[in-house]
């Protein structure tokens, strides 16, 4: 069980993956900003996650609403002269929200061309993590004893919670900081650090099932993404060592699962899992192009077939909706006989077959024996076999703000602010569109915000 003292901010913000630097409809834009009184912000250019960025320092008396944005060039969104309400970036780009300036690439897809951070404070570079001997692992482990959970490796890492004895975690990679080895582990949808000697790796038998069906369980959770190789791509077992070994070279258009990213010597690498042969390692971020939902579905479909859709079933006898496909898993709700549910996949659990279902916006697992066949005429998806230890939880509609401050906009675009939310505040998601989520706050305010600035909470997550 994970006990959080404070919710973990997004440790790794997945960078928008580029097909090539020259593929944008326009180059990297020059940006300036002025407040509603015409006072110019001091602009500092820098690079973050491989993307061009500007730090706009407003005068001390300036507000963050109705700012005048000037973009040198055409084809960008938001465009030249757009009035925007901006989030306060605080004192550093680390854990700061920003405005994404988008442009179309040669294929017509919108991608991030630059980021705009707005603050009253001068630019202070985000602290660069000091990694050495970064090595891919991709195996399950179990925590030995109560262990501190850190947001960074090394002495500078903050304690953000504890992992109890025997907690199962997925070890993504290991690294060294000042002579101490740390393991980057995935807990829910989050990546964080523990000392390597606190993790006991599980047997090869347990680790057989690190596979594609994980996608079915983590529907819309945002913690994994699909990408294709835009070039011939080297996959490496390690970074930052003379013994770095190229495991293989993936051909163009190879589909990979992107698990997390790590910035090493100011270069962004992705930890990838190759779906066709199971190879796992690090690939240079610039070599990959992220797939849209439609492209991912097409890539995962069998040759010549279209992806099967979900179907509707009816509860025959009262049964529990569990957060994990196991008889002793936590109960998210009780499903009464006669309830209609949407079935997304069939999952082989510890002792019986479960169905991954959705009912009234809640995802969970129901015993397959308690459900009827299809109620509506619809193509049933092919059965998906998933080991019960692939996911430790499912996700609800509650999000937690993971940046210093975020703006809730009246529309899913940068413009007028409906409200502002701060780090750690919880909101409820009511809709999602093109990377934006519509949320409502506890005091009744509603608006749209970029999905990247909030962490989706697991069912059953509680603060200490």
N, C-alpha and C positions, 0 to 999 in steps of 0.2 A: 504494500500500500504506500502511496506517495503522500507525504504530509508537507504541504507548502506553507512556509512562513509568509512569503510574498509570492504572488504569481510571477512566473518567469516571463520576462519580455521576450519578444522574438529575437532569439540569439542569432539566428541566421535568416536574413531577409533574402529570399531567392532573387538573384539578379535576373533581369530580363535578358534572355539569351539571344545573341545576335547571329544573323546569317553571315554578315560581313560588315566591316566598318564602312565600306563604300556603297552599301545597298540601300541606305536611307534616301528618301526622296529629297532631303536637304541635309546639309552638314550639321555639325554640332552647333546649336544656336548660341548667339550672344544674347544675354538677358540683362535687363536693367529693371529697377523697381522704384516707385515713388509712392509716398503716402498720399492721403486725400488732399493735403495742403501743398502738394507738389515737391516736398522735400525728398531728395534722392537718397536711396540707401547706398551704403558703401558695399561694393560687390567684390567678393573674393572667389576666384575659380579654384576648384580642386577636383579630385576624382574619388569616387566611392563605389565599391562593388563593380569596378570596371566601367562605370558610367560617368560622364561629365556632370559636374555639379557646380552650383553657385551658392555662396553664403551671402545673403543680403542682410546687412546690419542697419536697421532703421535708427533714426534719431531717438533719444530717450523718451521724448514726448509723443512719439507716433503710435497710433493704434495699428491693429492687424486687419482691420476691415476696410473694404473699398480701396484696395491698393491698385495702382496702375501698373500693369505688366507690359513691358516692351520686349518683343522678341524680334531679333534681327533675322528676317527670313520669312518665307511663306510655307504653308503646308503643315504648320504645327498646331497642336491643340493642347492647352488654350493658345489662341492666336494673339498677334500683336494688338495691344490696346484693350485687352480683356480686363475688366475690373474683377478682382478676386479677393476673397476673405481667406487669409492664410493661417495655418496653425503656428503657434509659437514654438520654435525649434529649441528653445532653451540655450544652453551654453556650449553644446557640442553636437555634431551629427550623430553621435552614438545615441540610440534610442530616441531619435527625433523624427517626427513626421515631416513630410515635404510635399511639394506640388510636382507631379510628373509632367514633363513636357513631352508629348508624344509626336511621332512622325510615322508615315507609312514607308515600309520597305518595298523592294522591287516586286514582291509577290502580293502587295496590297494589304499586308497585315500591319496593324498598328503596334509599334514598339517604342520603348522609352528612349528618348534622345538626350534628355538632360533632367536633372533634379534641381529644384529651387527650395532652399532652406531659408526661412525668414526668422530673424531674431533681433532683439535690442542689444545682444551681447556680441563682442568681437568673435571672429572665427577662431575656434580651437580645434585642432585636428583630433579625430577620434583615436583613442589609444590603439596602437597596433599590437595584436596578440603576438607573443613570442613563442612560436612553435618550432620544435626540432624533431627530426626522426618521425615524421607523420606516416603511419602505416595503416592501410585498410584492414578491417577485421571482418565485419558483417556476420557475426555469430551471436548466439544467445548466451547470456551469462546470468549468474545469480549472485546477489549481494551477500557478502559475508559480514555479519554484524551490522549494527546501525551505522550508517555512513552519511557524511555531509554531502550535500548536492551543491555544486558550485556553478556560477554563470561563466567562469573563465578558468583555465588551468593556471596553476601557480599561486604564489602568495597574494597576488592582487585579486584573485577570485573571491566574489562575495558568496557567503552561505545563503542560499535561497530556500533551503528546506532540508529534509532528511529522507533517506531511503531506509526502510526497515529491513531487518535480517530476512534473507531468502527472497527478496523482491527480484522478479525476473526482469531483465533489461536486455535490449538489443545493443551490443557494442558496435558502434559504427567505425571508429578508428582509435588508435592510440597515438600519443605524442609526448614529448618531454619538455618540461619547462624548468629551468634552473636545476637540472639533475634529477628531477622527480618525474616519473612516468604517470600520465593521466589517461583515462579512458573517456572518450566522448560517447555517451550513451543516449539512446532514444527512449524517452518516457512519455507515453501518449504521443502527441505530435511535436514534442519539444526535444531539443538537443541540449545536453548539459554535461557536466564533467564530474567524475569521481576519481580518486586515486586508483590506479590499476590494481594494486594489491588488495583492494576491497571487492574485486570481482573475481568469481570463480567461473571459468568457462565451462559450459555444459558439453555433454558428449556429442559426437558426430551424429548419433541417431536422432537426438533432439533437433539438431540443426539441419536436418534433411529438407525442411519445408520452407526455406527462405525463397519464395517463389511468387510468380505473377498474381495468383488469386488474392494476395494481400490487397490489391486494388479494389476488389469487391467489398471487402470489409471496411476499407477506409474511404468510402464514397463521400466526396465533398469535405473531407477532413482537412485538406490543404497541406498535409505533411509530406506527401510524395508527389512527384511530377514526372511526366513522360517527356522525353526529348529524343531527337534523332541526330545522328552524326552528320553535320553539315560538310565535313571534310573527312579524309582518312584520319582517324582519331586514335592516338596511343592511349592505352589504358595501363596505368602503373600501379604497382602494389604499394609504393611508398613515395614520399616526397621529402626533400631536404636531406638526403644522405647520398654518399658516394656509391652506395650499393643499390641505388634505385634500379629497379628492373621493370622493363616494359613487358607486361604479361602478354599483350597481343596488340595488333592494330585493327580497329574496327572499320569495316568498309563504310563508304558514304551511305546514308539513310538507315544505318543500323538503329533499331529502337532500343532505348535504355530507360531504366527507372532511375531518376535522380533522387537520392535519399537525403542528402544535405550538402552544404557547401562549406569550404574552409578557405580563408584568406591566408596564403603563405608567401611571405616576402612581397606583399602588396600585389600578388597575383591571385585571382579567384579560381579555385578548382572545385569540381563537383565529384562527390562520391557516387558512382553509378553502378548499377546492376544490369548486365546485359541479358535481355530476356531470352534470346535464342540459345545461349549456351551456358548461362550461369556465371560468367566471369564477373568479378567485382573488383573495383579499384578506382583510382583517381583519373579524371580526364580534365583537360583544360576547358574552362567554362566557355571560352570563345569558340571552341570547336563544335559546340552543341547548339541546336535550335529547339526551343520549347514547342511542344505540340499543343494545338488547341484541343478542346474537348472532342470536337468532331474528328480531327485528325487522329487523336489517340484511339477513339473507338474504331476507326477504320484500320489502324495499325494493328489492333489487338484481335480483329475479326479473323476467322479462318479464311484461307484463300477462296475467293469466289462467293463468300457468304457475307451477309450484313449482320451487324451485332443484334442479338435477340433482345427484345424489350422485356420489362417486368410484367407480371400478371397479378390478378386479384384472386385472393382466396378468402374463405370464411372460417372463423373459429368454430369448431364443432363442440368442444368442451372447454371449460374455463382453464386457462393456462397462464403461466408467468411469462412476461416479456423481460428477458434477461439481458444484461449488458455484455455478456460473453457467452459463447456456446459451450456451456458446461452446467451440470446440474447444481453445483454449489455457487454459481455466479450470483452477483447482486441482482435484485429485481427492480426494474425501472417502472413497471406497471403490471396490473392484472388485466388480462384480456378476457372479457366475458363471452360466452357462447353467442353466436350470431354476429359478432364484430367482423367487419370486412377489413382486410389488411392487404397491403401491396407487398408482394414477394419479389425480392431482387436476386436471391441466390440460395441454393441449398448447401449446407455446410455440415461436414462430418465432425461431430464433437467427440467428447470423451467416450460416451456410451450410447448415443443415439444421433439421429440426423436432426439438425436444426434448420430453420429457415431465417434468413436475414430479412426482416420485414420492417415496414414503416406504417405507423398508425397515428393519425392526427399530428403529423410532423415529428414524431419520435421514432428513432431507429432502435432496433433491438433484435434479439434472437428468441424465436418461439419454437417449441417442439413440433417437428414436422407431423407427428402422429396426431396432434390436436387440430390440424388444419384440413380443410376439404380440398378438392381439386379446384380448377379454375371456375370462377363465377362468370366472368366476362370472356368473350371470345377474343383471345390475344395470344400472340406467340410466346410460349414459355421459354425462358432462358435455359441453355444447357446446364445441367448440374455442375456445380463448381466444388471441388474437394479442397477444403481449407483445414489445416491443422488447428486445433483449438488454442494453441499457444501463439498464434500469429499476431493477435491484437489483444491488448490488455483492457480495452474499453471502447465504447462508442461515444458519439458526441451528440450533445443537445443543441439548442438554439441560443444558448447564452455565450456571449463573448466577453473578453476582458481587454480593456485598452492597454496596449503594449508600448506606447510611445509617450513622450513627455506631455504632449497635448495633441488632440486631433479635432478637426472641424467636422460637424455634421452639416452637410450642404442640403439645400432644398431640392436639388436634382442630382442624379448620378453623374455629376460633372463639377469642375471647379467653378465656383461662382459665389452666390450669397450664402452666408452661414445661417443655419437654423438654430444651432446651439454649439457649444464646445464641451468636450469631455477630456478628462485628464487620466494620467497613468493609473492603472489599477481599478478604474471605474468599470462596473459591469453593465452591459447593455443586452437587450434581447433582439435577435435578428428576425425580421419579418419578411425579407425578400433579398434576392441576390441577382445582380446583373453585371456582366462584363467586368468583373473584378471589383465591383462595388457592392456593399451590403447596406440595406435599409435597416436601421436599428431604432429602438425606443429606449429611453433612459428610465431610471426608477422614478424620476420626477415628472415623467410624461412627455418630455421633449422627443421629437422624432426627426430623422434626417438620414442622408446617405453619406457614407465614408468609404475610403479605399479599404478593401479587405485586408491588405498587408499590415494595417496598423492595429489589428486586434488578434487575440489568441482565442480560438474556439475551445470552450471548456468541455471536459469529458463529463458524461453522466456520473453523478456521485462525487464529483470533485468538491472538496470543502476546504476552506481556509482553516489554519490552526487557530 
